[in-house]
Amino acid sequence: MHIVITEKEVILTKHDYQSFREIQNDFFDYVTSLGPWSFEEIVDYLEIEYPNIAPSAKEQVEGLINSGQFEVTLKGLV
């Protein structure tokens, strides 16, 4: 999984990107990306960077993993 940071949002994606350039091509307002990372690495990062994230980082990452979606915009990052 990758974390994609754009000008307006933070997105978690399950797409199997081989380079940041592929990610950059998919997101017109791309700023940076992190990964590929494991479930644990993503949850740890989100909990450190966004300690007040709600729903929790673990819930949001599990939600994406268990869904048929390939990406989700993270909520509660204020």
HELIX and SHEET records of a PDB file:
HELIX    1   1 PHE A   20  ASP A   26  1                                   7    
HELIX    2   2 PHE A   39  GLU A   49  1                                  11    
HELIX    3   3 ALA A   57  ILE A   65  1                                   9    
SHEET    1   A 4 TYR A  30  LEU A  34  0                                        
SHEET    2   A 4 HIS A   2  THR A   6 -1                                        
SHEET    3   A 4 VAL A  10  THR A  13 -1                                        
SHEET    4   A 4 GLU A  71  THR A  73 -1                                        
END                                                                             
